Amino acid sequence: MGLTALLIGDVVAGSGLRSVLSLLPSLRERYAPDLLIVNAENAADGTGTSARQAGELLDAGVDVLTGGNHSLKRRDFHAVLRDDPRVLRPANLPGSGLPGGGLAVVDTRAGPAAVINIQGSVFMEAAAPPFAIIDELVDLAHRDARWVFVDHHAEATSEKVALGRYLDGRVTAVVGTHTHIQTADARVFAGGTAYMTDLGMSGPHDSVIGVRSDIIVNRFRNGAKGRFEPADGELLVQGAVVRCGDDGRAVSIEAISVAP
Ligand SMILES: [Fe+2]
């Protein structure tokens, strides 16, 4: 029987959110996922998630929402993180007394599945390197679930691959988020862990990682501090489908990139 998981990469802006919501019925029909994980940390105009957006995704059947370095940007989202165990932020976000956590266990048709959300520490601020706390999180996850999925929200390719290799054979999948560029390295490692350095971005692709290109180019050329605005133009929903066996290991991982 096994389990099929659909993982959607960083939702950027309202246009990205609407694209995901409009494509979910056809993606469900095509892949029949038992578990749907969406990284929504950039849904609110590129930084953070609003409570309303989280509600829309969960109402649409998303099982777990993951986040990243912008997870705490919007105050209204703090209550969602505190109150809804399906909504995660990286376990190692810097700060103390933060709302929410980085591990969720949800029921699926196949049985309980766990999702871990953790942040990188290379070129990013983290309370602790992911390698310092991941073992404890994986052990906790396995108390309740056979299938364990890790969303590693990180900047550096090397750190992402290293964490994937470190967890090979111990979790079902390690997928990266945050860089918004889908990588062409989806594969199942020898120990049975599916891996992909970055799921990609669900949002406007005629852009610099979702933001209007002219604003970012001007920032690099002239140091201009223009307000980030989401781009218009071509929309794509990106992510991956992971098929797994009853033993908790991945059988396959397939990148997806679909226009609404
Ligand atoms: Fe991020």
Boltz pocket constraint, residues with backbone or C-beta under 6 A from the ligand:
constraints:
  - pocket:
      binder: B
      contacts: [[A, 41], [A, 68], [A, 69], [A, 70], [A, 153], [A, 178]]
      max_distance: 6.0
